[in-house]
């Protein structure tokens, strides 16, 4: 019969051995990360800065796809994607410190969506107007800009006109779903919170969650997410509702995470650059912006060639305009064909049926 006093030291010994093995693995991971970073820097030296951008959406999408394909163990797949997204972000930052211009507030949900695509090592520059986005791209064609296509009508109309003029080709897209975290400057349990700070937009989205709270709490409305964060002092049990990705980058204590709105539609955010995107690859999508003749059936005629070339339509969105040579602009997305030749022929047939047509690019949709 085993002596319990003897089995306990053995158990402690096994745990200690396991911890040492984990420490050894962690050190090996750090060594490999440094090796990857050095190789990325070497490859960057061989690039032609006038023709090759540091950010390649198709290359980064392929890296994440390769990682998922190689995955076969117990490590969570969603966490694997997040980890490698940050690794890619860190290496990209070593290669270049170019800004990513955001049309949206600092620490707001568009900023959060950009974090999901580019990682926390990126240099984000929030701006308030579409004109600032266009100006940034004109000054530096290699720069990137990021915005929500469903944003304020005046700003989006301005950007759509720049796209129609060929100034803002799309190089990547991300489908973003809102998630929030309740955070605090000190470590507290949720019933200990006395005040919650949030923007009016966030409170509207999370109204059902707020009404479900079973303890008395004062709700404070702030003008911006940045103001919410400024109110979270570490000497009081004050909490704030902020986008989840933003919360992960701040030195704040998590009270509750993964808070979703009752209605959470995917928001389409695009990345544009003064340079065209990468080459056509399997799984990419193509977008065109067009104005149609003012007659019945013009939209059906414009999209009819897609069946001939075996390209599935993915989305058709209309943007109404006033005081322009056209009444509306249509943004049409479709699965890219399997060759550049087919794509060129398809676009030509579409153009013959439109008043104006501009291909905005062929690009990957980032997950």
Buried (B, 14 or more C-beta within 10 A) or exposed (E): EEEEEEEEEEEEEEEEEEEEEEEEEEEEEEEEEEEBBEEBEEEBEEEEEEEEBBBBBBEBBBBBBEBEEEEEEEEEEEEBBBBBBEBBBBBBBBBBEBBBBBBBBBBBBBBBBBBBBBBBBBEBBBBEEBEBBBEBBEEBEBBBBBBBBEBBEEBBBBBBBBBBEEBBBBBBBBBBEBBBBBBBBBEBEBEEBEBBBBBEBBBEBBEEBBEEEEEEBEEBEBEBBBBBBEBBEEEBBBBBBBBBBBBBEBEBBEBBEEBBBEEEEEBBBBBBBBBBBBEBBEEBBBBBBBBBBEEEEBBEBBBEBBEEBEBEEEEEBEBEBEEEEBEBBBBBBBBBBBEEEBBEBBBEBBBEBBBEBBBBBBBBBBB
